[in-house]
Amino acid sequence: MKTIIKSLIYLLLSFTGTSAFALNDNGWNLGLSYISQNFLNEVTQKTDGSASLMGTANYALDGGYKSDLARDWFWTGRLLYTPLPRSADGNTASITLTQIKFLVGQDLGGARASGALDWFAGLGILKEDFKGKGGLTQMNNGTGTATFAVPGNSSSSLNGTQSVGLGYTSGSTRFAGEIAFQNFFNEKKRTQSLILSFLYIFPASRGGRR
């Protein structure tokens, strides 16, 4: 998996060039995103009870379209998908993520040839597909281990997300960091995920006033 990610990043970088029109970033873009689910929640299923600030790692293809709204404002629609499912704890199921989101943002500092910083926020829908592997597995039962039957059926869940983040565009590349919340207004159920994105802006689609 890591080899595939590194190869894709190298391929994107090989097509990346600087441009005097750094802010002409409207149009289609494609890249990779790292998604850390339950970021800062310190959720654990380890037998020793230890927890980490970083959540469960997922690696997604990230594509979308960006367009101007008015002055320094813009909107973007994005689709994230994990082509290689991750294994659930205990290797009992495979999990695939799909997220659709619509964001509105604003360029900060006006037009600059060297690049631009922006902030954005918006709403989305996260779908998680679970596919059980079936058979038997050894799992912790609280005092030791025991044999449990693993379901072989599939299921899915849909949850709304609320996102806020910062992005930086320079030439043909865009970097973004985002926090995506679920159940933002429910203190007991609220969770958040960290999303770090690296995107390539296709030259044929760049244009517009920025």
Secondary structure, 3 states (H helix, E strand, C coil): CHHHHHHHHHHHHHCCCCCCCCCCCCEEEEEEEEEEECCCCCCCCCCCCCCCCCCEEEEEEEEEEEEECCCCEEEEEEEEECCCCEECHHHCEEEEEEEEEEEEEEEECCCCCCCEEEEEEEEEEEEEEEEECCCEEEEECCCCEEEEECCCCEEEEEEEEEEEEEEEEECCEEEEEEEEEECCCCCCCCEEEEEEEEEEECHHHCCCCC
